[in-house]
Amino acid sequence: MTSLSRSDDARLVAIWLFTVALLVLAMVVVGGATRLTGSGLSITEWKPISGVLPPLNEAAWMAEFHNYQRIPQYRYVNQGMSLAAFKSIFWWEWGHRLLGRLLGLVFAAPFLVFLALRKLPRRLVWRCALLFALGGLQGLVGWWMVKSGLEARVTVAPERLATHLGLALILFMALIWTAWEAMAGEGRASLPSRWRPIAVVLLVLVYLQCLLGALVAGNQAGLVYNDWPLMNGRFLPQAYWSAGLRSLLHSQAAVQFNHRLVAYLLFAGAVAAGLTAARSRRLGARTRWLFAVLAGLVTVQAVLGVATLMAHAPLGLSAAHQAGAAIVLAAATTLAWQARRQ
């Protein structure tokens, strides 16, 4: 009975962690939509507690609107915007922040309950505490990102956007990994396998590609060079090194080219690994299946990326592409975990 109870507790912990990971995925998608709708700078103050309530009367709405009118984005991009138009972008950013608060609550409350009832396996306590700290840090990084667009820019700094997304995805990967650890129990010793480093390299490539995608988004580079497979008729765009080393973070040509290049490398690596794994007799069936799933998801994501680019990055396709990136990352994380347990 004790063993069964412990197993049920572990499953409950795993379900909790997977649920939080799904909320992080939702945060990534809503955050992308917030950026695409130009809404991310509509709330110019960081109020972790009182900010949970939106403006409740006309005076409060006007106060928020006046705050927005003081920043460069209003003066240079949205000059003359009506209050009704402001409300539409305000709700995107408010919803994104509210979802972040909900995510923190969904993590913290069960975590404390599991600790109090001693239902959390000891080997996972420190990991979950670290996950909680990462979540709090993510809120601070989010405000640090927003601040970059309140004084001298009309958008947030691309490198800060990439940092914000990168930390969110680290939290996403860690949640998934820890959930599988909770579900499977303590690891067993196994023989070294050449497939483990392959799975890790694929995971690193997927994560790097997500960061490069954030730089593309932050520089609005999906609105230029909308031909494919060339870029304005050239393989390497002429403006690639237009700003020296800064080009790697701030040149539309450079960030889009780098995103394309890593996409080709990831696609080739994932498909080759999937085909090779399918013929391997030393791999377990589950690991072979995960390699195949990752190859398929990377292929779909690549096609979606090209379609999004050639359509000039409309909201729907862009949001789907960002969600797809997180799903590919989840599959790569699961594969790396499974290859380690192989």
Buried (B, 14 or more C-beta within 10 A) or exposed (E): EEEEEEEEBBEBBBBBBBBBBBBBBBBBBBBBBBBBBBBBBBBBEBEBEEBEEBBEEEEEBEEBBEBBBEBBBBEEEBEEBEEEEBBEBBBBBBBBBBBBBBBBEBBEEBBEEBEEEEBBBEEBBEBBEEBBEBBEEBBEBBEBBBBBBBEEBBBBBBBBBBBBBBBBBBBBBBBBBBBBBBBBEEEEEEEEBEBBEBBBBBBEBBBBBBBBBBBBBBBBBBEBBBEEEEBEEBEEBEBBBBBEEEBBBBBBBBBBBBBBEBBEEBBEBBBEBBEBBEEBEEBBEEBBBBBBBBBBBBBEBBEBBBBBBEEEBEEEBBBBBBBBBBBBBBBBBBBBBBBBBB
